[in-house]
Amino acid sequence: MLSVEFTAAERAVLRRLSTPEKIQRFMDELGYNKEADGETCRSPRRVLRDRTAHCMEGALFGAAALRVNGFPPLLLDLEALRDDDHVLAIFRVRGCWGAIAKSNYSGLRYREPVYRTLRELAMSYFEHYYNPARQKTLRGYSRPVHLARFDRIRWMTAEEDVWAIPEYLTTIAHRPLLAPALIPRLGRVDDRLYRAGRLGRAE
């Protein structure tokens, strides 16, 4: 088990996050590092130390915490048009998928493990995924990426940024969520959902 890369104190913290819900609550309490979004890609060790994360860093932390607690470390990339992609740490319970995520938008975080397929899971984010122009921007999703393929760079505990992981996510195929004919018919997000999604947002 590669969790031995963590110190005893780090493992103790991660093992207390013994369920996906506990991992998400811990991540919700971390600061959202908007200043560093896109400029750093810190390992879970650094997130644990700094108590701040953005989307990619949060997904990596979630995957590491899941791994320490017996789940495989899996990521799913959500692909957007005219917007940033979003990365989830995903897990499965009794055959159904759920997700852990760090986001500056309240609707793009945790999902209970009730989704039978990855497409169902990805679609659960659709109405909450929009840009400042209020356009609904989610378009596709990747296959699951097992982070064991990056163990060679010690992605869980590296002191240097682990850019190899987000770079890899840009190279893999994504499945479309919407038929092309539906896209021109999409409406804009209404005021209530727009405000709800930005509740607690770090500006």
N, C-alpha and C positions, 0 to 999 in steps of 0.2 A: 504494500500500500504506500503510494507516494506521499501520503499525508505526513510521513515521517520527515519530510522536508521542512515542515513547520516546527517551530519551537514548542516545548511543552505548554507554555502559556498561550500561544496561538491556537494550538489544538484544543485546549480547554475551552476557549471562547467558541470555536467552531463547533465543537461537540455539544455545547449548550444549545446551539441552533439546530435542534434535533429533528425538526419537521420543516417542510417547505414554508409553512405559515410563519414560523419563527424566523427563518432566514429573511423572508420578505419584511417582517416588522423591523428587524435589525437594519435592513437596507433603507427602509423608509425614514429611519432616524438619522441616517448619514446625511451630511450636507450634499447638495447637488453642486458639483464644481463646474459651473457654467464657464468660468474663465478658462478652464483647461480643456473644455470639450473640443475634441479634434486635435489637441496639441499634445496630449499625453495618452498613453495606454498602459496604465500601471497594473502591476500584478495584484492578486488578492492580498498578498502580504502587505503591500504598500497601502492598499485601501484600508486594511485593518488598522494600520498604524496611523494613517492620516485622517481617518473617519470622514472621508469625502470621496465621491465618485460621480462619474457621468455614466451614460448609457452603457458603453462598451465595458468600462471598468466594473460596473455593477453586474453585468452579465457574467463576467469572469469570476467575480467574487461569489455570485450565486452558484455557479457551476462547481467551484472549489468547495463551498460549504456543503453542497449536495453530495459531492464525492466523499468527503470526510464522513458523511452520515449514511453511506452505503448505496447511493444512487450513482449511475454513470454520469460523467460531466459532459453534458450535451448543450450545444448552442443552436438556436434557430435564428436566421436573419430574415427580417421583414424588409422588403424592398419598396421604396416609395418613389413617386414622380414629383418633381418640384418640391422636394422635402428631404430630410435626412432619413437614412435607414434606421431601423431600430433592432436591437439584438436582445434575445430572450435566453435565459437559462431554462431549459425545459426538463420535465420529469414525468414519469408515468406511475400511476397507482391503479392497480386492478384493471389494467388495459386501457386506461383513459389518460389523456395528456393534460398537463397543467403547465404554468409558467411563472417564473420569478423575473422581475425586471426593475431597473432603476430608470425613472423618466422625470422630466420636468413637467409632464402633463399627467394629471391624476388618473386618466382613463387608460394609460398605457403601461400599467404595472402588473400586479398579480392576477393570475387566473387559476381558479380551482381546477383540480384534475377531473373534469367531467366531459372533456371533448374526445370523441371517439377517434378522430383523425387529426392530423396536423393541419389539414385545410380548415376544419371546423375551428381549431384553436386560432389560426391566423385570422379567420373571418371575424372572430369575436373582437378583434381590435379595429375593424374597419370604420365603424361610425365615430370612433374616438381619435382617429388618425387624420389630422388635418394640419394645414400650414397657416401662417398668420393671415393669408388672404381668404381663409375659411374654405379652402378647397379640400375635398376628401382625397387623400393622396396615396393611400396604400394600394399597391398593385400586385405584389407577389411575395413568395416565401421560398426559402431554401430547403434542402434536405437537412436532417440533423447532422451536426458536425461533432464528432467525438473528440474531445480535447486531448485524449491520450496521444494523438498524433503530434502534439506539441510538447510532450513531456521532455523531449531532448533539450528544449530551451528553458526548462524549469518555469513554465508559465505561471505556476501558483506562487512562487517565491522570488522570482527574479527582481533584482534591484534596477535593472534597465527596463525601458519600455518594451512591451511584447507586441510590437507592430506586426509581426508575422501573422498573427491571428486575424485582425481585421483586414489585412491585405489579402489573406486567403479567402475570406468571405466574399470579396469582390470578384473572385475568379470563378466561383461555382455557379451552376445553373440555378435559376429560380423559376418556380412554377407560377403561372399567372392566376390571379384570384378572380378576375373579371373578364367576361367576354368583351372584346373591343367595342361591339355595338352598344354596350351599356354605358361606356365611359362618358360620351357626350351628354347623356341624360342625367348625370349625377347633379344633385342639388348642392347648395352651399350649407355649411353648418349653421344652425340657428343660434341666436344670441344666448339662449339658456345653456346649451351644450358647450358653446365656446367658452363662456364664463366658468362653467363647472370644470372643464378640462384644465383651465389655467389657475385653479384654486391652489394657493400655496406655491405658485411658481416662483423660482429664483430668477430675478430679472438682472 
